[in-house]
Structures are given as structure tokens and as C-alpha cells.
Amino acid sequence: MLSLPLTSSSISRKKYDVFLSFRGEDTRKNFTGHLYEALKSSGIVTFRDDPKLEAGEEIAPELCKAIQQSWCSVIIFSKTYAFSGWCLEELAEIVQQKNANGHKVFPIFYDVDPSDLRNQKEKVEEAFAKHEERYKEDKDKIQKWRNALAEVAKIKGWHLHNGNEPEFVGDIVKKISAKLCQTYPIVRDELVGISLPLEELYSKINIGEDDVCIIGICGMSGIGKTTLAKVVYT
């Protein structure tokens, strides 16, 4: 009979799996909204800011803390992302966590060219001209934003340009889920009520090693179907 996994992990799980960084007026009600719901549906704990926090240019303390408490950031670069000092300040904090603490970063280029972000041309150049006018006395802030944008734009990410958005979202969720499973293998001892359904599922797949079977796990939302499947997979 297959033995049940009893491994433990020395890796401390973060409060959030994913921190979403995006320009609200560009994508909150469309792409970002769809991605957020897809991540949640897959059991990925995702932080998305409240529009009420976006009151000014300075990043809210709650967002800094959320970035620090997240395993990764998914940054959705849209056409006017760089026009928001709020977004750029958020991006700079993400890069700081990446370089200091190994925070993972996954960029999405939503109908934008990564080379324009790296080289800060076209709309990005226009955006920084406005920032430089506004922050004449704080050149360090502007340089910090420029460096953060150039650094993240060099990271391999996802590109969406007139593509199939649902398929695109599905691909992102699958890849992040796989990375999370590799980083945080589920510890069976920490899960309440998992033993009986786990033993039942193991009994159904306890067949010859060369055999293949398909097992459907059905039930109401929130009862642990995804967790059960992840434990078995791990």
C-alpha cells in the first residue's frame, strides 16, 4: 500500500502567495479582476489593494507590509502604469524585497512592449517627464523608480497583445501554482480532517505502477478538494 506523506518543511509560509501590482484605472475591472478571481479559485492566497488606499502618490504602509508578507509579486504593466507615482513606488518596494529577501517577481506585459519599459521610451518617457517636473527636488526618488522599472522589465514574463485572455490567465495561474507547490510542499500534519479522505483517495489509486486512472474529486466549494489533490500530488 502507498505510504502517506509525513514530511515537514523548514520553509515558513508567507501570509500571501501573490501580491498584485497594477494601475487600477487601466485593468482593475477587466484583466486584473479576472486574474484575481482565477488565482483565488485555484486556492492561491492573493492580495489586491483596496481602491480607497490609492489616495496619493506615497505608497500606503499597508501595501508595503503586504509586499513583505507575500511570496511573490505579479506586476501587470499596462499602458499608463508608469504614469502612476503610486505604482512606481510600489514597484520600487517590490524590487527592494526581491534583492534583499528573495521575493519572486513575475511581470505581465499587458499590451505594452518590454523594451519601451527597459529603455523608458514612448509613453514611459512621457510619464517620467511629468514625474521629473513634479519632483524637481527629489531626483533620488525618480532614479529609484527608473532603476526598478528597468530591472523588472528585464525579467522574463508573460506578453498579452490581442491574445486569448482566458487562456492567458489560465497559463499564469498554472505556472504560479506549480512554483508554489515546489516552494511550499503541503505538510499533512498541519491539516485538520485530511487523514480519512486522503486514505480513501490513496486506496483508489493504489493500483499497478504502470496503470493509469482518472479520479474526479467532487463537492461543494471550500471543503478542501484542491488541498486534497495537492497533498496527493506532493
C-alpha positions as MATLAB code, in Angstrom:
seq = 'MLSLPLTSSSISRKKYDVFLSFRGEDTRKNFTGHLYEALKSSGIVTFRDDPKLEAGEEIAPELCKAIQQSWCSVIIFSKTYAFSGWCLEELAEIVQQKNANGHKVFPIFYDVDPSDLRNQKEKVEEAFAKHEERYKEDKDKIQKWRNALAEVAKIKGWHLHNGNEPEFVGDIVKKISAKLCQTYPIVRDELVGISLPLEELYSKINIGEDDVCIIGICGMSGIGKTTLAKVVYT';
ca = [
       0.000    0.000    0.000;
       1.190    3.533   -0.695;
       2.564    5.280    2.367;
       1.081    8.616    3.415;
       3.404   11.635    3.233;
       4.635   12.722    6.639;
       7.282   15.200    5.566;
       7.698   18.584    7.191;
       9.145   21.762    5.759;
      11.563   24.229    7.325;
      10.276   26.918    4.964;
       7.921   29.360    6.662;
       4.911   30.081    4.502;
       4.101   33.725    3.837;
       0.753   35.309    4.678;
       0.038   35.833    0.975;
       1.113   33.801   -2.024;
       0.729   36.624   -4.535;
       0.771   40.412   -4.370;
      -0.852   42.026   -7.407;
       0.667   45.309   -8.603;
      -1.339   47.151  -11.276;
      -2.754   50.514  -12.360;
      -6.313   50.417  -11.114;
      -7.905   52.619  -13.744;
      -6.307   50.519  -16.514;
      -7.083   46.947  -15.530;
      -8.905   46.628  -12.182;
     -12.314   45.948  -13.749;
     -11.088   43.721  -16.572;
      -7.818   41.788  -16.779;
      -6.688   42.204  -13.161;
     -10.163   41.353  -11.911;
     -10.223   38.156  -13.971;
      -6.722   37.155  -12.871;
      -7.515   37.821   -9.205;
     -10.626   35.630   -9.304;
      -8.749   32.841  -11.129;
      -5.946   32.864   -8.552;
      -8.439   32.757   -5.677;
     -10.386   29.931   -7.305;
      -7.166   27.917   -7.509;
      -6.538   28.295   -3.776;
      -3.750   30.860   -4.237;
      -3.942   33.490   -1.468;
      -3.755   36.802   -3.303;
      -3.511   40.398   -2.093;
      -5.177   43.047   -4.213;
      -5.264   46.589   -2.863;
      -8.433   48.446   -1.988;
      -9.071   51.487   -4.246;
      -9.515   53.565   -1.074;
      -5.796   53.180   -0.337;
      -4.832   54.939   -3.555;
      -5.311   58.426   -2.173;
      -1.964   59.928   -3.132;
       1.461   59.314   -4.572;
       3.031   57.829   -1.438;
       2.571   54.096   -1.019;
       0.344   53.188    1.924;
       2.063   51.360    4.833;
      -0.465   48.534    4.448;
       0.829   47.856    0.938;
       4.483   47.821    1.998;
       3.596   45.283    4.665;
       1.562   43.192    2.199;
       4.505   43.059   -0.228;
       6.823   41.951    2.573;
       4.333   39.258    3.598;
       3.938   37.878    0.060;
       5.883   35.057   -1.588;
       5.812   36.794   -4.962;
       4.540   39.821   -6.832;
       2.733   39.697  -10.150;
       3.203   43.074  -11.830;
       0.755   43.987  -14.582;
       2.431   46.578  -16.782;
      -0.301   48.415  -18.695;
      -0.090   51.444  -20.989;
      -0.246   54.036  -18.201;
       1.371   52.067  -15.354;
       4.442   54.363  -15.369;
       2.264   57.482  -15.084;
       1.341   56.483  -11.535;
       3.836   57.531   -8.867;
       1.917   55.175   -6.583;
       2.639   52.200   -8.876;
       6.308   53.128   -9.265;
       6.763   53.496   -5.508;
       5.119   50.096   -5.097;
       7.409   48.664   -7.777;
      10.499   50.045   -6.005;
       9.438   48.299   -2.778;
       8.944   45.040   -4.681;
      12.435   45.284   -6.175;
      13.898   46.025   -2.750;
      12.261   42.876   -1.344;
      13.431   40.890   -4.378;
      17.060   41.886   -3.896;
      17.101   41.723   -0.094;
      14.861   38.740    0.679;
      14.477   36.651   -2.479;
      10.932   37.874   -3.167;
       9.824   36.385   -6.520;
       8.717   38.699   -9.315;
       6.556   37.781  -12.329;
       5.903   40.589  -14.840;
       2.952   40.660  -17.214;
       3.262   42.956  -20.229;
      -0.343   43.839  -20.946;
      -0.360   45.355  -24.416;
       2.990   47.056  -23.785;
       6.465   46.453  -25.207;
       9.041   45.377  -22.570;
      11.774   47.216  -24.477;
       9.883   50.512  -24.021;
       9.937   49.869  -20.264;
      13.611   48.882  -20.217;
      14.709   51.820  -22.348;
      11.981   54.106  -20.978;
      10.753   55.295  -24.343;
       7.393   56.311  -25.818;
       4.696   56.566  -23.103;
       7.213   55.751  -20.369;
       9.411   58.669  -21.383;
       6.374   60.942  -21.299;
       5.452   59.658  -17.843;
       8.887   60.314  -16.381;
       8.958   63.812  -17.834;
       5.875   64.558  -15.729;
       7.370   62.924  -12.636;
      10.591   64.905  -13.003;
       8.606   68.113  -13.253;
       6.634   67.262  -10.135;
       9.603   66.022   -8.064;
      12.289   68.532   -9.055;
      13.751   68.478   -5.565;
      13.837   64.684   -5.226;
      15.983   63.291   -8.021;
      16.821   60.213   -5.933;
      13.155   59.175   -5.940;
      12.948   59.433   -9.730;
      16.178   57.462  -10.186;
      14.913   54.771   -7.808;
      11.759   54.443   -9.914;
      13.735   54.326  -13.159;
      16.056   51.619  -11.815;
      13.185   49.496  -10.520;
      11.304   49.709  -13.815;
      14.371   48.829  -15.885;
      15.248   45.892  -13.609;
      11.820   44.256  -13.659;
      11.376   44.830  -17.412;
      14.406   42.564  -17.951;
      12.716   39.627  -16.216;
      11.128   37.034  -18.469;
       7.378   37.320  -18.142;
       4.087   36.946  -19.993;
       3.099   39.049  -23.010;
      -0.521   39.663  -23.952;
      -1.261   41.523  -27.153;
      -4.621   40.819  -28.821;
      -4.485   37.268  -27.477;
      -6.919   34.843  -25.855;
      -7.270   36.400  -22.411;
      -8.943   33.459  -20.559;
      -6.287   31.070  -21.874;
      -3.589   33.585  -20.937;
      -4.928   33.887  -17.375;
      -5.136   30.105  -17.078;
      -1.500   29.711  -18.104;
      -0.357   32.255  -15.500;
      -2.317   30.542  -12.714;
      -0.929   27.102  -13.646;
       2.674   28.284  -13.625;
       2.379   30.165  -10.336;
       0.608   27.198   -8.740;
       3.393   24.861   -9.880;
       6.074   27.188   -8.497;
       4.235   27.398   -5.169;
       3.972   23.600   -4.921;
       7.735   23.366   -5.436;
       8.429   26.028   -2.810;
       5.840   25.075   -0.190;
       5.132   21.331   -0.214;
       1.951   20.811    1.796;
       2.588   19.370    5.254;
      -0.024   16.749    6.039;
       0.411   17.026    9.811;
      -0.709   20.661    9.711;
      -4.039   19.907    8.014;
      -7.124   19.164   10.119;
      -9.508   16.446    8.904;
      -7.364   15.403    5.933;
      -6.493   11.840    7.046;
      -9.710    9.996    6.174;
     -10.295   11.483    2.694;
      -6.567   11.116    1.990;
      -6.581    7.408    2.904;
      -9.702    6.856    0.791;
      -8.103    8.574   -2.200;
      -4.871    6.597   -1.761;
      -6.865    3.353   -1.754;
      -8.360    4.281   -5.116;
      -5.007    4.977   -6.743;
      -3.241    2.000   -5.173;
      -3.017    0.149   -8.466;
      -0.137   -1.173  -10.538;
       2.656    1.317  -11.178;
       2.199    1.042  -14.936;
      -1.550    1.615  -14.819;
      -3.269    4.951  -15.468;
      -6.537    6.108  -13.932;
      -8.617    9.257  -13.711;
     -10.263   10.170  -10.411;
     -12.739   13.012  -10.056;
     -12.898   14.889   -6.733;
     -16.335   16.471   -6.434;
     -18.008   18.524   -3.750;
     -19.085   21.943   -2.563;
     -16.779   24.934   -2.816;
     -14.378   25.375    0.090;
     -14.367   21.825    1.502;
     -10.742   21.102    0.604;
     -10.799   19.437   -2.832;
      -7.782   21.392   -4.120;
      -5.834   20.851   -0.883;
      -6.516   17.116   -1.017;
      -5.286   16.930   -4.614;
      -2.168   18.973   -3.746;
      -1.286   16.672   -0.817;
      -1.523   13.616   -3.053;
       0.498   15.317   -5.771;
       3.221   16.313   -3.277;
];
